Amino acid sequence: MWERKELKANAKYVLRTSYWKAFLVSLILAFVGGGINAPDLNFNFGSSDSSFDSQAGLDWGLLAPILALLTGVFIFIILLALAFRIFVGCPLEVGSMKYFKGAAEQDVNLNHLGYAFNGQRYMDIVVAMLWRGFLNFLWYLLLIIPGIVKSYAYSMVPFILANNPNIGYKRAVDLSNQMTRGHKFRIFVLDLSFLGWIFLGLLACGIGVLFVLPYINATKAELYLALRKESLERNLTTEEELRLVPPPLL
């Protein structure tokens, strides 16, 4: 059974010699992960200005085409951002997890970041990540709490794909679900343990949070290795399935 302090200690040890590489990967991951929120626009609908309402003399016949055009542009931007997230962000997320998993196994190689952009892997990775996102979306439609629980259940999918990108989208999600069974609450507590660091980062105009991300990602990689080891011991998967050993010669 894994221990939170041990995972964090291992992550700190890895980052001692590779922090800035991990920082670069974390920065890219944060950018493609959709972490940028739109500004909070504050519209006041509570009071009515008669000079605007009745005297402005708005020409809705002229405004309607403009509003339709703006709506179309907005929808196009949303679809473009969604396409970017699916076809660029998701593969980069798997590549980032490949990097952190490799660093935890003493293979610090920035080339892992582009791991998913290979003809034999790319579409399988995109489909598996899209399937995970779709399932998460359905659970969040049901209720917030089940959505959060399932997001933890499927959290190992990028790491699994980093081991075997051709494992299959259903198998990747199913294996992640099995690997995290009985661990979800402990993973939640692990996430809570970073709140102090995140709070300190927010005090530095929010920029400091970026410097905490390598620590969090490195710890999650250590968590995956611990869960993977336990799954192998429980025969939930095999070294062949996760491509930890060369395939047998035919």
Protein Blocks (a to p, Z undefined) as FASTA:
>chain_A
ZZfklmmmmmmmmmmmmmmmmmmmmmmmmmmnopaccddddddfkbccfklmmmnopafk
lmmmmmmmmmmmmmmmmmmmmmmmmmmmmmmmmmmmmmmmmmmnopacfklmmmmmcfkl
mmmmmmmmmmmmmmmmmmmmmpmmlmmmmmmmmmmmmmmmmmmmmnojklmmmmmmmmmg
oplmmmmmmmmmmmmmmmmmmmnnolmmmmmmmmmmmmmmmmmmmmmmmmmmnopacfkl
nopaccddZZ
